[in-house]
Amino acid sequence: MPNVDGYQLSRLVRSYEAGNPHRPRIPIIACTANSGEAEQEATAAAGMDGYLLKPLALSELAEMLESKLYPPSAERPAPPLPAHAPPVNLATLSLSCEGNRKLENRLLTEFLLNARHDIARMRAAIASGNLQHLRAISDGLRDSAAIVGAGLISTMAALMAQATREGQMDSAPRLLLLLEGCCRELEQWLTQREESGSLSPG
């Protein structure tokens, strides 16, 4: 953001979250060339969850994300998100379906079917070392997830595509696990939504 550094942006995010407690907390990781106690204190004071030193390896970022999304005390699959923190952006989803909530459920169901197929293809591409195929699948999943508002899945798919472009295949298996976990969370939420008959709030 113009004229806003990482510390200021982190404070803005935390301030927004404080005023919107129903929203899920966003993990914020600093990427810095500085190290030491002073940097640790500065990132913590800004509300960040941790920092990584440049030059940054995607495997380090994947490990850090995993530690924040799946803390050691939690078991996979992660527990369902609270009702007020759906794993999709409901505004984006509603826009894609023109406000038709039944269509939203059908769209998410179809998305999850395709996502599971994509993950299986990714696993095969990782096993065979086919970077080009893995990148193409990841790019497609990134875009389709963005359309339905599944932001975290889209981000993980984008990280997978970036890993292939940079040849960092050592991070691919960990990113695949994160993708699977995100899809399970969305599937659990969708199942609860359909069973309860309680459609998206607002």
Sequence and secondary structure as in RCSB ss.txt:
>XXXX:A:sequence
MPNVDGYQLSRLVRSYEAGNPHRPRIPIIACTANSGEAEQEATAAAGMDGYLLKPLALSELAEMLESKLYPPSAE
RPAPPLPAHAPPVNLATLSLSCEGNRKLENRLLTEFLLNARHDIARMRAAIASGNLQHLRAISDGLRDSAAIVGA
GLISTMAALMAQATREGQMDSAPRLLLLLEGCCRELEQWLTQREESGSLSPG
>XXXX:A:secstr
 TT  HHHHHHHHHHHHHH TTS     EEEES  SHHHHHHHHHTT SEEEESS  HHHHHHHHHHHHS TT  
SS     TTS SS HHHHHHHTTT HHHHHHHHHHHHHHHHHHHHHHHHHHHHT HHHHHHHHHHHHHHHHHHT 
HHHHHHHHHHHHHHHTT GGGHHHHHHHHHHHHHHHHHHHHHHHHH      
